[in-house]
Structures are given as structure tokens and as C-alpha cells.
Amino acid sequence: MYAEERQQEILRRARAIGRVDVVTLGEEFSVTTETIRRDLTALERAGVLRRVHGGAIPVERLGFEPALAARDEVMTAEKERIAKAAVAELPEDGAIIIDAGSTTGRLVQVLPADRELTVIVNSPPLATVLAARPNLTVIMLGGRVRGRTLATVDDWALRPLARLNVDVAFMAANGCSVAKGLTTPDPAEAAIKRAMIKAAKRSVLLADHTKFADTYLARFASLHEIDVVITDSALDPATVADIAAAGPEVVRA
């Protein structure tokens, strides 16, 4: 197992059970405790774990929201597969929304060059990338930019969304469950996400399997409001069945 694969599995376990132990991880991965400590240090520097005596806990457990740059450094292969699978949900032409997020950011990178699309975003970095594409018309939602996620929020972003009608909204979420729906730590971002879904004929959630272990403060949609959930192959079959029973089609990339 490569170091990146081991670190992603350590992060998955930490999020699933709330804490990981250095000695136990060393035994399970058949590596030294020094190797595990280096893994935990790398994950802490990425902003997704916090070191504690004898192990580490996910930052979400401390009430922190990982910054976009930190989230962009984990589950990279899974996010790329999810983004490529999401291309199948694009209209031939028309208008789409791409929500701010690390996985939706991967979708921006793989948008086909032969589609004439209007793309609405609430992320200055994504707008910058999209604006260089001659086949796209890019609409940037204004408002306050949250430093942690680089997403625009508040009334200047909400008002235009209330007047828009798009074909597909490609959504990001920090957490997702059948019981609690789609959640995010910040109520202002939740309001924007809610408005995006309302403006779209169809909504597609892009979320790797780790997102289905967490629930956050602000709920912005129920699963029955989502048409398609695109995740990775590591999401367990029981959870897939529960999601599909709630309404959306589930695609595992």
C-alpha cells in the first residue's frame, strides 16, 4: 500500500469512528508507529486531522470545517472518477450550476470542449478557470466570499438565483445521510445551495464515500430532492441501497 492510500484509509477510519490510535494502526497496516506518526502529521498539515495523545481525531469532531485546499488534497482519485462520471449528466446545451467544492471543482476541469453551455458558479477560482473556455458563457454569483471555502454567499448571490432556471445543478455537500439529508457547516452556504437546487430542473450530488459518514449543522436538501448521487466504488452496498430507496439514482464511479 502506498503512503497516500494508507493516509486516505486512516482518514476514512478516523471519520467513521471518531478517533484513530497510532499503535493499532501500525499493527493493522504492518508498519512502524513512526510511519503512522508521519502519516498523521501529513494529514494534520492537510488540515483534515488533529493530532492528540496517542493518535488523532478528524477536525470535524472538533467543530472545525476543513479549508477547501485541505479537502482538495484527499480522495483525489475518487473525486476525479466522480467528476468524469458526472459528464454524462450534462445537457447537450443549455445552462448548468456548478456549486463550490473540491469535487465539483474536478468537474470544471473535465467539461467537454464541444458543449455550448451557460455555467453559473459561486466560486471565484472556478469562474477564473471556466472563463478561459471559449465555448462557455460564465455567470459569477456575487456576494461575500467565505475565506474557508472561497464560495460567495448572502443576498447578492441569493437574489440572482431566485430569477434563474437551469437544466442541471451539480452540488457539493460536507455530509449526507438518509435521515438528515445533505448538510454543510455554514448556514449561509446552506441557503445558497438550497436556492441552487430550487433553480434547477435536475440536481446531481457529487460526493465521495467519506461524506456519507458525517452530518453537519445546516441542512439544505433531503435526498428525495436530488435526482442523481454520484459517488465512488468504496461506498458500501447497504448505504447505496438506502440512498436509492430514498429516491435518487446512485452511480458508483
C-alpha positions in Angstrom: 0.0 0.0 0.0 1.3 3.4 -1.0 1.6 6.2 1.7 -1.3 8.2 0.0 -3.6 5.1 0.0 -2.7 4.4 3.7 -3.4 8.0 4.7 -6.7 8.1 2.9 -7.7 4.9 4.7 -6.6 6.4 8.1 -8.7 9.5 7.4 -11.7 7.3 6.4 -11.4 5.3 9.7 -11.0 8.5 11.8 -14.2 9.9 10.3 -16.1 6.7 10.7 -15.2 6.0 14.4 -14.2 9.5 15.6 -10.6 8.6 16.5 -7.5 6.6 15.4 -4.8 5.1 17.5 -1.1 5.0 16.5 -0.3 1.6 17.8 -3.5 0.0 16.5 -2.9 1.5 13.0 0.7 0.3 13.0 -0.4 -3.3 13.7 -3.3 -3.2 11.2 -1.1 -1.8 8.4 2.0 -3.8 9.3 4.2 -0.6 9.5 6.1 1.0 12.3 4.5 3.5 14.7 7.0 6.1 13.3 5.5 5.6 9.9 2.0 6.1 11.2 3.0 9.2 13.1 4.4 10.6 9.8 1.1 9.8 8.1 -0.8 11.6 10.9 1.5 14.6 10.6 0.8 14.8 6.9 -2.9 14.6 7.4 -2.7 17.3 10.1 -0.8 19.5 7.8 -3.5 19.0 5.2 -6.0 20.3 7.7 -8.2 17.2 8.0 -6.9 15.6 11.2 -5.9 17.0 14.6 -3.1 15.1 16.5 -3.9 14.1 20.1 -2.0 12.0 22.6 -1.6 8.5 21.1 -3.5 9.2 17.9 -5.6 11.7 16.0 -9.2 12.8 15.5 -10.9 14.3 12.5 -11.2 18.1 12.6 -15.0 17.8 12.1 -15.2 16.3 15.5 -13.7 19.5 16.9 -16.3 21.6 15.2 -13.8 22.8 12.5 -14.6 23.0 8.8 -11.7 21.9 6.7 -10.5 24.6 4.3 -11.0 24.0 0.5 -7.3 23.5 -0.1 -7.2 20.8 2.6 -10.2 19.0 1.2 -8.8 19.2 -2.3 -5.7 17.1 -1.2 -7.7 14.0 -0.1 -9.6 11.4 -2.0 -8.2 12.8 -5.2 -8.5 9.7 -7.4 -12.1 9.2 -6.2 -13.1 12.8 -6.9 -11.6 12.6 -10.4 -13.6 9.5 -11.2 -16.8 11.1 -9.8 -16.3 14.2 -12.0 -15.8 12.1 -15.1 -19.0 10.2 -14.4 -20.8 13.5 -13.9 -20.1 14.4 -17.5 -22.9 12.0 -18.5 -25.4 14.2 -16.7 -24.6 17.4 -18.7 -27.1 18.7 -21.2 -26.1 19.0 -24.8 -26.6 22.7 -24.5 -28.4 25.0 -22.0 -27.5 26.1 -18.5 -26.0 24.5 -15.5 -24.9 25.4 -12.0 -21.7 24.1 -10.5 -21.6 24.5 -6.8 -18.3 25.5 -5.0 -16.4 22.4 -3.7 -13.4 20.2 -4.2 -15.2 17.5 -6.2 -17.3 19.9 -8.3 -14.0 21.7 -9.0 -12.8 18.5 -10.7 -15.9 18.6 -12.9 -14.9 22.1 -14.2 -11.6 20.5 -15.3 -13.3 17.8 -17.5 -16.2 19.8 -19.1 -16.3 18.9 -22.8 -15.0 21.4 -25.2 -17.8 20.7 -27.7 -20.7 21.8 -25.5 -22.1 25.3 -25.7 -23.2 25.8 -22.1 -24.0 28.7 -19.7 -22.3 27.9 -16.4 -23.4 29.6 -13.2 -20.9 29.4 -10.3 -20.4 30.9 -6.8 -16.7 30.3 -6.7 -14.2 32.9 -8.0 -11.5 30.2 -8.6 -13.9 28.1 -10.7 -15.1 31.2 -12.6 -11.5 32.0 -13.5 -10.9 28.6 -14.9 -14.2 28.5 -16.8 -13.8 32.0 -18.3 -10.9 30.8 -20.4 -13.1 28.3 -22.3 -14.5 29.9 -25.5 -17.5 27.5 -25.7 -18.8 28.6 -22.3 -20.8 31.6 -21.0 -19.9 32.1 -17.4 -22.1 33.8 -14.8 -20.4 34.5 -11.5 -22.7 35.0 -8.5 -21.7 37.9 -6.4 -21.7 38.3 -2.6 -19.4 37.8 0.4 -16.6 35.4 -0.3 -16.1 32.9 2.6 -12.4 32.5 3.1 -12.6 28.9 4.1 -14.4 27.6 1.1 -14.0 30.5 -1.4 -17.7 30.4 -2.0 -19.9 33.5 -2.5 -22.8 33.8 -0.1 -25.5 36.1 1.2 -28.1 38.2 -0.5 -26.1 39.3 -3.6 -25.8 35.6 -4.5 -29.3 34.6 -3.5 -31.2 37.2 -5.4 -30.0 36.2 -8.9 -30.6 32.5 -8.2 -34.3 33.3 -7.4 -34.6 34.5 -11.1 -32.7 31.7 -12.8 -33.9 28.4 -14.4 -31.2 25.9 -15.2 -31.1 22.4 -16.6 -28.8 20.7 -14.0 -27.3 21.8 -10.7 -24.1 19.9 -9.8 -24.0 20.1 -6.0 -21.4 19.6 -3.3 -22.0 18.6 0.4 -20.0 18.2 3.5 -22.2 15.4 4.8 -25.1 13.3 3.6 -27.4 10.7 5.1 -30.8 9.3 4.5 -32.1 10.6 7.9 -30.5 14.0 7.9 -30.2 14.8 4.1 -27.5 17.0 2.7 -25.7 19.2 5.2 -22.9 21.7 5.5 -21.3 23.6 8.4 -22.3 27.1 7.4 -25.9 28.3 7.3 -25.1 31.0 4.7 -23.7 28.4 2.3 -26.7 26.1 3.0 -29.0 28.9 1.9 -27.1 29.3 -1.5 -27.2 25.5 -2.0 -30.9 25.4 -1.3 -31.5 28.1 -3.9 -29.3 26.4 -6.4 -31.4 23.2 -6.2 -34.6 25.2 -6.4 -33.4 26.9 -9.6 -32.6 23.6 -11.3 -34.8 21.1 -13.2 -32.5 18.3 -12.0 -29.9 18.1 -9.2 -26.9 15.9 -9.1 -24.8 15.4 -5.9 -21.1 14.7 -6.3 -19.8 13.2 -3.1 -17.1 10.7 -2.3 -17.9 7.8 0.2 -16.5 9.6 3.2 -19.3 12.2 3.0 -21.8 9.6 4.0 -20.4 9.2 7.5 -20.9 12.8 8.6 -23.7 15.2 9.5 -23.2 19.0 9.8 -25.1 22.0 11.3 -27.1 23.2 8.4 -29.4 21.0 6.2 -30.0 22.3 2.7 -31.8 19.4 1.0 -33.4 16.0 1.5 -32.3 13.1 -0.6 -35.6 12.9 -2.4 -34.9 16.4 -3.8 -31.8 15.0 -5.5 -32.1 13.2 -8.8 -28.7 11.5 -9.0 -26.0 10.8 -6.5 -22.5 10.2 -8.0 -20.1 8.6 -5.5 -17.1 6.2 -5.6 -17.0 2.5 -5.5 -16.0 2.4 -1.9 -19.5 3.3 -0.7 -20.9 0.2 0.9 -23.8 -1.6 -0.8 -26.2 -1.2 2.2 -25.8 2.6 2.1 -26.2 2.6 -1.7 -29.5 0.7 -1.2 -30.7 3.1 1.5 -30.0 6.1 -0.7 -31.7 4.6 -3.8 -34.7 3.8 -1.6 -34.9 7.5 -0.7 -35.3 8.5 -4.4 -32.1 9.3 -6.2 -30.4 7.2 -8.8 -26.9 6.1 -7.4 -23.9 6.0 -9.6 -20.7 4.5 -8.2 -17.6 5.6 -10.2 
